[in-house]
Amino acid sequence: MDERELVYAPRAQRDLLALPKRNARQILEDIELLQSAPWPPGKVKRLRGHEFWEIKTGDYRIIFWPHGKRVVILRVVNRRDLGKTLGRIDLSALVRWLRERAQGEE
């Protein structure tokens, strides 16, 4: 089985900390599914018109971006805020952040 590294964007970390514990536990379990390939059918879906994917967990959506051997967790949002949130994600800023992070690890 292929293992992927989970990387949490700073905003996703803040989103997780703000969640009620009962929701956070299930969301973290679903995020762990992204480490292994292939992803469970029906659980993970590509967002139409975007580079991003989502996992539906109750009223929440986990927005992530597969990038090579990494899966970048971008946001965890209530489903009613998904459209608004997607419009605010800057892919070029995300790539810069990943490069800076990788340089810091060397």
N, C-alpha and C positions, 0 to 999 in steps of 0.2 A: 504494500500500500504506500502511496506517495504522501509524504508529510509536507505540509506548508507551514511557514512561519506566520503567526498572527501578529500584526502591527496595529496598535491603537493610535489613531490620530488624537491630538490633544483634546479636540472638541468631543470626540467619542468618549474619552475618559470622563469628561465633565458630565456628559449625558448620562453615563452609567451611574455615576455617583449621585445624581439627582433623582434616580428612580426609586420607587418603593421597593423594599427588599424582596417582596414576593414576586414582583415582575423581574427584578434584576437577576434573580437566581435562574429563572427559565431562559432569559435572554443570554446569559453567559453560557448555559448549556448548549443553546443553539449556535452560538458563535464557535464553540469548540468543534462542532460538526465540520466547520470550514477547514480545519487542519488536515483532514484526510480527503483523498480523492478516490473514487468520484463522489460528488456531493449527492445527498439523498434526493431521489427524484420527487418532484412536487413540493419540496421544501424551499428550494432556492430558485430564484427567477431573475433573468436579466431585465433591467428597466428599459422599456422601449424609448429609443431616441437618446440613450445615455451610454456611457462607458461603465456604468455602475450596475450592481446587482442588489437584490434584496432578499431578506428572509422575513417572512411574516410570523410574528409571535404575538398572538392575542391582538391587542389594540396597538402594538408597537411594530415598527419596521426597522430592521438593522440594515443600514446602507453600507455596502462594502465595494472594494475595487480589487479584483485579482490582478496582481502585478508580478509576473514571473513566479518565483517560488514563495512569494509573499501574498498574504491577503490583508489588505489595509481596511480596518474597520473605520469608516468615516463618521457615521452618526448613528444614533439610536433615537428615533423620533416617534411621536404618536402618529398613527396612520393619517389623521386629518391634516397634519402638517407636512406630509411627504412632498407634495408638489412645490410648496414654498421653499422647503429646504433644498431640494434638488437644484433649484434655480440659483442658489447661493454658493454651491460648491464650485471652487475654482480648480480645475484639473491642473493647470500649469503651476499654481502655487503648491499643490499637492506633490507634484513631481519634484519641485525644488526642495520641499521639506524632506522627502525621501532621500534625495541626494545628500543633503546636509546631515541627515541622520546616519547614512551609510559612511560618510567621511568621518564622523565622530566616533564610529565603532572601530575604525582602522587604527 
